[in-house]
Amino acid sequence: MATFSATVAARHDRLGEDLAGGTVYTTAFAHHSVAKAARLAGIRAAHIRTVPHTPDLRMDPGAAAAMIRADRDAGLRPFLLVATAGTTDTGTVDPLPQLADLARREDVWFHVDAAYGGFFRLTARGGERLAGMEEADSITLDPHKTLFMPFGTGALVVRDLAALHAAHDGTGSYLQDMGAAGSVPDSGHLGPELTHEIRGVRAWLPLHLHGVDAFREALDEKLDLAEHVHGTLSGVAELEVPQRPDLSTVVFRVRPAEGSRAAAERADEASRRLLERINGHRRIVLSSTVVDGRYTLRVCVVSHRTHHDRVAEALKIITAEAGNVLAG
């Protein structure tokens, strides 16, 4: 819902009522809700561009710039550039400062999907890795992820409230008795919903009770645990750990015996068996994805109840089963 509202605001701000040629730029690792929101906002699927990524799985700013210029020369109307601050697949952060500069040069709306990673800015490490996020025109945040709140607590932050209001404002005679007084914006005019839950209370109350430092310490712990997972799995001969974690997600897979395509396919099948064996213990639950054509497992540390003892148990299971899969 938040990504949809951001897309509608960007569309209205840059395109107005004429949607013909409106073009969106994102990557293969963007959350599927980005393309879905663009389609719901009236953008043709053919005009949702997938920007190439660099070897470290980040959006390539040079490629994005070239695509925007080529589309504009072809008569299209680039209007929205979507970066990700912590991808679902690997937790990778796109090069936000460079993309913000590109968006300003090309006069396109810059949206950052920070649903997973945004709140890591509360930590010193997260602040460094998420630099540039503050340059966005809009940001998606999910407190139900890295603020450990109840499910359904999502948020959209916009730089220009007027743009969001212009995109979503509407009225009817049945609303004529609604008072206009007060300093709090009416969120019914800032998104697709009119009547909805008071979701902000879910975020405000825990912060009020525990203080921001408690959340900062918990997030720092998750970064530490991810580094521990990366370091441990990197030392397992049977496993390939393709990159260091930007945030709290670590990806790994079975290492191919050699560099042929057939060996990679065998390694992918072994990785599938490995996931089945790990989850078969019913002590931990890992998930999988596909990264550049390779079947890949994910360790994502986001629960406030996940501490070193749980991670140590998970690593013991993963390490033992990696050896069992290859032995079998």
N, C-alpha and C positions, 0 to 999 in steps of 0.2 A: 504494500500500500504506500509506504514512504517513497520507494523508488518511482512508483507511478506518479505520485504527486510532484516529485522533482521533474520528471519527464514532461508532464503537462505544463508546469511552470516554465521550463526551458522552451518548450514548443511555442507557448503563447508569447513569451518574451522575445524570441528571435524570429518566429515565423508568422505570428498573428493568426489570422483565419485561413491563410493560404498555405496548406500543408504540402502542396506539390513540390517535389524535389527535396523535401526535408530529409537530412541524412545524419545518422548517428554513428559514432566511432567508439569501439570497445575492443576487447580481446577475446580469444578462445577461452580464457580462464575467468572471464566475468561471470557473475552469478546469472543463472538463466532468467531471473526476474527482470534483468535489464532489457533484454530483447523482448520479453513479454510485455513490459511496461510500454516500450516504444510502440509495439503493435496495438495495444489497447488505446494509446494516445493518438492513433491514426496514422502512424508512420508505416510506409510499405516495408514488408520484410526484406525486399531487395535493396532497400536503402539503409539497412543496418549493417555497417561495415565491420569486419573482423580485422583489426590491425595486427600485423605480424609481431611476434615477441622475440626478444633477445634470447641467447642460450640460457641465461639464468631466469627465464620465464617471466620477464617484465615487458610491458608494452614498449615498443620501439618508438621513441619520439620522432626520429627521422622518418620512419615509415609512415607514421600518423600524419606528419606534415605533408609528405608527398601525396598521400591519399586525399587529404583535404584539398590541396591545390588542384589535383587532377579532377576531382569531382566538381569543384567550383568552375574550372575551365570548361567542363562538360555541361554546364548549365544547371547543375544541382545546387542545393542550398545547405551546406554543412551548418549545423546549429548546436550539436551536443557532443561533447567529448567526455567519456565515462572512464575514469581510472578506478582501480581497486586498491584499498589499503588493507591488505590481508585477504588473498584469494581463498575461496573455499577449498580448492584442490590442494594447495601447498602452503597457504599462509603468506605468500609472497606479496611484497608491497611494490606497486608500480613507481616509476621515477616521478614523483609528484611535483617537485619544483620545475623540472623541464616541461612537463605537460601543462602546468599552470601557465608558464611563459608562452607555450604554443597556443593555448586557448585565448590568451589576451591578444596575441599577434593576429590570430585569425578571427577574432571576435565571435567565438563560440562559447556557449555555456559550459562551464567546467564542473562536472558532478563527480564526487568521490564516494564510492560505495565502501564505507568503513563500518558496515554492519557488524562484522566480526572483529576487526582490528582497531577500531577507532579509540576505544577507551584505554588502550595501552599507552596513549599519550600521557596518561597520569604518571607514568614511570619515566625515569631519566632516559633509559634505553629506548623506550617506545617513542619518546619525544624526538629523539634523533632520527629514528627509522621512519617516522611518519611526518618529518619536516615537509612542508609544502601543502599539507592538508588544509591549513588555515587560509590558503589562497582560493579555495573552492567557492563556487557560487552556491552550491548546495552539498550537503553531506547526509548520507544515510547512516544511522546508528541503531544498534540493537542492544539496549541494556539487558535483554534476556540472554545475551551471550556473555560478553566480558565485563558486565557489571553484576552478573549472577542473579538477575532479577527473574520474576515469574515469566513464563512464556507469554508472548503476545505484547510485550512491552517494546515497541519499536518507536523510532523518532526520526524526524527530518529537520535538519537545521539549514536555514537559508540566510544568505547574506542580505538580500533585499526583500523584506516582508511584503512590499508593495507588489512585487512580481508574483509571489505566491497568491496574494489576495486577488489580483487581476485575473489570474488563471482559474480560480475556483469560486469567485464570488457569485452569488445568486440570491434571489429572494422570491417571496410569494406573498399574496395578501394574507395568508394564514400566519405569517410571521410579523404582522404589523404591530403586534403588542410587545414584541421583544425589545427590551431596553437597549439603548446604544451606549449608555453611560458605563464608566469603569475603565481601568487601565489595562485589563487583561484582554488580549485579542480573542475574538470569538473563533475558535478552531473550526466551527462549522463552515466558515468562509475561507478556510485555508487548506481544505482537502476535500476528497469526494464524499466523506461521511457528514451527515448533519447531526444526528444523535449518536453518541458513542460513549464508551467508557471513559472515566477520568484516569487515563493510564499514567499520567504524570505523578500521581500520588504513590504509585508502586515504586517509582524511582526516588522520589523525594524522601519518603519515610525511612528506608534503610540508610540513605546518606545522612539524614538528620540524626538517626539513632546511633550510628556507628562512626560517622565522620569519614571524610574522603581518605584519610591516611590508611584506614583499614582496607579499603579497596585497592589502594596503591600497593600496599604490602602483599595482598593476595595476587595481584597481577605480576608483581616482581617475582613471586614464588613460581608462577606458571612459566615465566621466561626462563628461570633457573632450571626448572624441571625439563623444559624442552631442550635446553643445552645439554643436560645430563643424558636424555634419551639419544640425542644426536651423537654425543661422544661415545656412548656405549655401543650403539648399533654400528657406528663407523668402524669399530674394532672387531666386528663379527665377520669372519672371512667369507661366509656364504652370502652375505648381504651387500647390496649396493645402496649407498645413501647419497643421492645425487646433489644435494645442496644443504647448506647450513640454514637453520630456521631464521626467518626474519622475526617471527613472533612465537606462537606456541604450537605450531604444527610442524611435525617432522614426517617426511616421506621416505620410504625405503621399498626395496623389492629384492627378489632373488637375483644374484649376480650371474650373468650368462657365462658359460664355460669358455666361450671365445666370441669373436666379433661378428659372426655370421647372422643373417636374418633367422635362420632355423634355430640357432642357439638362443636368440632373443625370444622366439616363440616358445621354446621349451622352458625358458626361465619365467615367462609370463604364466605358463600353466603351473609351474611350481609355486609361483607367488599366489595363485588362486588356491592351491591346496594348502599353502601356508596360512592364509587367512582363515580357511575353514578349520584348520587344526587349532589355531590360536583362539578363535571364538568358541570352539567346541569345549574349551575348559569352563566356559560360563563364569569366568572370573573377571574378564575384561571384554570390551567390545571395540574392535577396530573396524574401520571402513576402508573402501578402496576407491580409486579413481583411475583415469587414464591420462598420462602426461606424455605428450609427444609420441603417442602411439604405444606406449608401454604401460602395462598393467602395474599399478603402484598402490601400496598400502599406506595408510595414514594413521599417525598417532596425533590426536588433537587434544591438548590439555586445556580445558576451559571450565571444568567444574570446581566450585569453591571447596568441595569435599575431597578433591584429588590432591594427595600430599605425597611425600617421598616414599612412604611405605607402599602405596598402591603402585606407583611408577616402578619401584624396584621389583615388585611381584610381576608386573607386566613385562618388564625387560627379561626376567628369568624365563617366563613362558615363551616369549618371542625367540630368545636365543636358543632355547632347547628345541623348539619346534623347527627352527631353521635347519639345525643339524639333522633332525629326524626326516624332514622332507627330502633333503639331498641324499641322505643315507638310503631312503626308500626308493 
